[in-house]
Amino acid sequence: MAAVFAGFVIGYAYSLLFTAFASVMLVGARSRVPYLAKAIAPNINAVMLAVPVSIVAFLGWTLLGLILGLLYKGATDNLAGEGLGSPNWPFTLGVLLTGAAFLAVVAYAWRRLPWQVLVLTAAFVGLFGWAMPYLAEVGE
């Protein structure tokens, strides 16, 4: 149960960071993306957009945190081994590979990697890959 709660807490922490970066990125992309120009009114700034983004981010990232907490619990029960600076190296390696795959997809789709995407991906890997396992271990 500690792993699931740790996933929820880390998901909430990540949702706060995600809200800040996503709001600014959406407002910045509004002038380049026709769909965003229609969906986001021109008089809405990043602070005003942060409220709906935070609601969606909270729901999505905490749900993902709960799922990753369950996966971590399963990994600790079935896949042994400390390594990579984590209490369970297979889980951390899975999160690290997920982050790398996401960056590959973004680089292929957008033909570039914005620094905000790099920061968010590094935070995802750091929080879910390393902080969540240690938080779960403290909770047990």
Secondary structure, DSSP 8 states (H G I E B T S, - for coil): -HHHHHHHHHHHHHHHHHHHHHHHHHHHHTTT-HHHHHHS-TT--HHHHHHHHHHHHHHHHHHHHHHHHHHHHHHHHHS---BTTBS-HHHHHHHHHHHHHHHHHHHHHHSS--HHHHHHHHHHIIIIIIIHHHHHHHH-
